[in-house]
Amino acid sequence: MFESRNRKPIFLKAGLLIACLIILATVPISYSATSTGFVVPCTIDTTGNAWNGELAFGLSQYNSSNLQQVIASYLVVMQTDNTQALNFIEANGSSASYSNSVKYIAPDTLMVQGNSAASESFFWNFTSNETTDFPNVYGHHDLCYNPINNTFLALRNYVRNVNGTNYLFDTVDELNATGSILWSWDTYGNIPLTEADPFNDTSLVNGQTVVDFTHSNALQWDYNDSLIYLNVRHTNTFYAINQTSGNIIWACGQFGNFTLVNSQGDVVSSLWYHSHDTAQVAPGIFIMFDNDFHNETNPLDAHSRILEISLDMQNMTAREIWSWESPTSDWTQYWGSADILPNGDKLAVFGDQDHEFGQQDQTNQTGAVIVEVNATGSAVRTWTFPAGWGIYRVTEIDAQNLQLATTGVSSLSLQLATGVTPTQSQKPASGFGIIDVSITVAAITTVIAVSLYLIRKSRKRVTL
């Protein structure tokens, strides 16, 4: 005869198991950074009281025998004190690259600039890992976003023949989210050819060498006041443009309206040469990355730096108020960015992938170098990348930066004012480091232990 034991404890144990499963499904936690599997290839050296937060940037590796060929490219979010990426996207194909502008435009959201019709701009929520693509929104060097009207401000260029010479000119275009041009401003007719770089900078366009007249590389858009700041690399000048009238309000630099005064109080012809990432960080205060390339007063100079200037609109003077110069070994011919961190320190990237194309023909076996510098001019943290790894710009992820990027708008609507919803897609991301997941390690451990115990204890015992 078969005899079964009382089944009441079994139901009790089953209830306990269900309760554990409920706990397992509802206790939230984020994966640790180690779950992405991508280690940022840099050495972090902290020597002072540095800012702790998160950085975002495009990172590209170049062929050692052809430093114009990208062999790998990543969009990275990382903690300032940890080389383990919090999240990342790896570009598809050897021709794809994230060597473009990356901006923090909304909580957990980055805007990545596409540089051609084949490489669209997109928003990336690095927490949910979702992207919103804008296939016809693209340009070169920089991109701004207006979340009120859901429009973009992009830099584009074209070739125009003037008196038998082919020049490359830039346009500043406002685009809607489907890529239609709503407004356009042309450097041709607004910036005279007499301001051309005496070093005769050229570019290759469709197999043809043309004079690269302006080479604009930075935009800042105060859309509430219809004001645009445009940095033009090859005229060593940045411009304030009235978007309503299209007029240049003023220009500051080698060909500007301001008297330029260096830190020693001397009047100079130019305070910077071929700069990048010029932006207003406080009323009348501008910061930029001064590449010191094609220095007209000393062509052999090679001292890239962070530069902060103050504009006196009443007396029309622009004065150098702070600067920090990198070692010559980090001289950066192209690329570079500069910004102010929440703690007041300056953040810059000396982004060249090798620093070997120097005006002094120097060599350096490192790639991009990111540096945090305090108010007294001490580097308190550096991130040094191996030779062959380059960064166009770096941006910090924080509320202050978000406010500057969105002109006071703190929320982002991805639904267009026109009623057209941009294409939703999933980029080929390998990382998921900061995606919220409703599982905790503790809960997993608990439920496994309880389950094993219940299975062992709740087996039906039978006797003959």
PyMOL commands that set and color helices and strands:
alter all, ss='L'
color gray80, all
select helices_A, chain A and resi 8-26+33-36+193-195+233-235+328-330+399-406+441-457
alter helices_A, ss='H'
color red, helices_A
select strands_A, chain A and resi 29-30+43-46+54-63+66-79+85-90+102-106+109-112+121-125+130-134+143-146+151-162+165-176+181-186+202-205+208-212+216-222+227-232+237-242+248-253+259-261+267-268+276-282+285-290+305-312+317-325+337-340+346-350+366-373+379-386+389-390+394-397+423-425+436-437
alter strands_A, ss='S'
color yellow, strands_A
deselect
rebuild
show_as cartoon
